[in-house]
Amino acid sequence: MKNKVIRKVLVYGISIALVAAVVGGVMALKAAKEQAELEAAYVEPLPVMSQEEMEALYDEHKVESTSETEETESIAEEDIEEVSEETEDGVYEGCPVDFAGMWEVNEDVYAWITIPGTVIDYPILQHATDNTYYLNYNIDGSYGYPGCIYTENLNSKDFTDNNTVIYGHNMKNGSMFSGLHKFEDANFFEENTKVYIYTPEREYEYTIFAAYIYDDRHLLYSFDFANQQVYANYLEDIQNMRSMNAQLREDITVTVEDKIITLVTCIGNQPEKRLLVQAVLNQNESTVQE
């Protein structure tokens, strides 16, 4: 009887040991597989460019356009297609932006914005799926400030939407969209009127018509700008604005036939507010370098 009990205990112990060995082996194999998957998925961290290096990169890929210093020939909308067909590698001749060079750095670059009188002279990017990506990531893919000037995929990249909303940080060192705050000054607003946007196909010239403090609502979610009545009401509200914080160009009337851009940046110590600077595309015109 005693021997039977001992044998049962031994058999039970051996069984437990075998089960533990099998389970341990399975767990080890699983851990090894997970480690292999992690190693296979590992990507070297992206290099982090300093802001000075980013600014140097932008300077390297942008030359001064004659439209920033003198008048250029205006080309009617119906003539733009013919001009576009004469370009090489998808970039019009005389374009002041080295788009090919910028695409080697980041393929999300699709346009460039220049505002004379400010340091704003930067590429515009748009992430395909993450609308806040360039709020937090730099042009080299690294995380942190200053981020990038960007639009959301709610807007097309050809500036044909009624209102294209462009975002940028209000950096303390004066870079990115901090220069928009200059337009809060009445004299500066009066003397500085133009915004230029370059794409590989053409150059767009806009005239600034408003600069004012607004709340932090998301414009493209709050207003259906494709709806003509909504757009008309929105434009009327801007032009009827009576605020000490608003700068309005009274000699310009913007209608639903116009396309506008809205430049958005933050206001220091007022997280619930935004500064908006808005400009209208010169009616039925864009300019192209000869």
Long-range contacts (C-beta under 8 A, 24 or more apart in sequence): 46-140, 46-141, 46-142, 47-140, 47-142, 48-138, 48-140, 48-142, 48-144, 49-138, 49-139, 49-140, 49-142, 51-145, 51-146, 51-173, 51-175, 54-138, 54-139, 54-140, 54-146, 55-175, 57-105, 57-139, 58-121, 58-122, 58-123, 60-98, 60-101, 61-97, 61-98, 61-101, 61-102, 61-123, 62-96, 62-97, 62-98, 62-112, 62-114, 62-121, 63-96, 64-96, 65-96, 65-114, 65-196, 65-198, 65-203, 65-289, 66-289, 67-196, 67-203, 67-205, 67-287, 67-289, 68-114, 68-116, 68-194, 68-196, 72-203, 72-287, 72-288, 72-289, 72-290, 73-287, 73-288, 73-290, 74-282, 74-285, 74-286, 74-287, 75-285, 75-286, 75-287, 75-288, 76-284, 76-285, 77-284, 77-285, 77-286, 80-201, 80-202, 80-286, 80-288, 83-202, 83-288, 84-201, 84-202, 87-200, 87-201, 90-200, 90-201, 91-200, 91-201, 92-200, 92-201, 92-202, 92-203, 92-288, 92-289, 93-289, 94-288, 94-289, 94-290, 95-198, 95-200, 95-203, 95-289, 96-198, 96-289, 97-123, 97-198, 99-200, 105-139, 105-140, 106-139, 106-140, 106-141, 108-134, 109-139, 110-157, 110-199, 111-157, 111-159, 111-197, 111-198, 111-199, 112-197, 112-198, 112-199, 113-149, 113-166, 113-195, 113-196, 113-197, 114-195, 114-196, 114-197, 114-198, 115-179, 115-192, 115-194, 115-195, 115-196, 116-192, 116-194, 116-196, 117-182, 117-188, 117-191, 117-192, 118-179, 118-180, 118-182, 118-192, 119-174, 119-175, 119-179, 120-149, 120-168, 120-176, 120-177, 120-179, 120-180, 122-148, 122-149, 122-168, 122-176, 123-148, 123-149, 124-149, 124-150, 124-151, 124-166, 124-197, 125-149, 125-150, 125-151, 126-150, 126-151, 126-152, 126-153, 126-155, 126-157, 127-153, 128-153, 129-153, 134-167, 135-167, 135-169, 145-169, 145-171, 146-171, 146-175, 146-176, 147-176, 149-176, 149-177, 152-220, 154-220, 155-220, 157-199, 158-199, 159-197, 159-199, 159-204, 159-259, 159-261, 159-281, 160-259, 161-225, 161-226, 161-259, 162-225, 162-226, 162-231, 162-256, 162-259, 162-260, 163-219, 163-220, 163-223, 163-225, 163-231, 163-234, 163-259, 163-260, 163-261, 163-262, 164-259, 164-260, 164-261, 164-262, 165-219, 165-220, 165-261, 165-262, 165-264, 166-261, 166-262, 166-263, 166-264, 167-264, 167-265, 168-263, 168-264, 168-265, 169-265, 169-266, 170-265, 170-266, 170-267, 170-268, 170-275, 172-268, 176-265, 177-263, 177-264, 177-265, 178-265, 180-211, 180-263, 180-265, 180-275, 180-277, 181-265, 181-275, 183-208, 183-211, 183-247, 183-277, 184-211, 184-245, 184-247, 184-275, 186-247, 189-247, 189-249, 193-249, 195-261, 195-263, 195-279, 197-261, 202-286, 202-287, 202-288, 203-286, 203-287, 203-288, 203-289, 204-281, 204-286, 204-287, 205-281, 205-282, 205-285, 205-286, 205-287, 206-260, 206-261, 206-279, 206-280, 206-281, 206-282, 207-249, 207-252, 207-279, 207-280, 207-282, 208-249, 208-277, 208-278, 208-279, 209-248, 209-249, 209-252, 209-254, 209-278, 209-279, 209-280, 210-238, 210-239, 210-241, 210-246, 210-247, 210-248, 210-249, 210-276, 210-277, 210-278, 211-246, 211-247, 211-275, 211-276, 211-277, 211-278, 212-238, 212-241, 212-243, 212-245, 212-246, 212-247, 212-248, 212-275, 212-276, 213-243, 213-245, 213-246, 213-267, 213-273, 213-274, 213-275, 213-276, 214-273, 214-274, 214-275, 214-276, 215-272, 215-273, 215-274, 216-271, 216-272, 216-273, 216-274, 219-262, 219-264, 228-256, 231-256, 232-256, 238-278, 252-280, 254-280, 257-283, 258-283
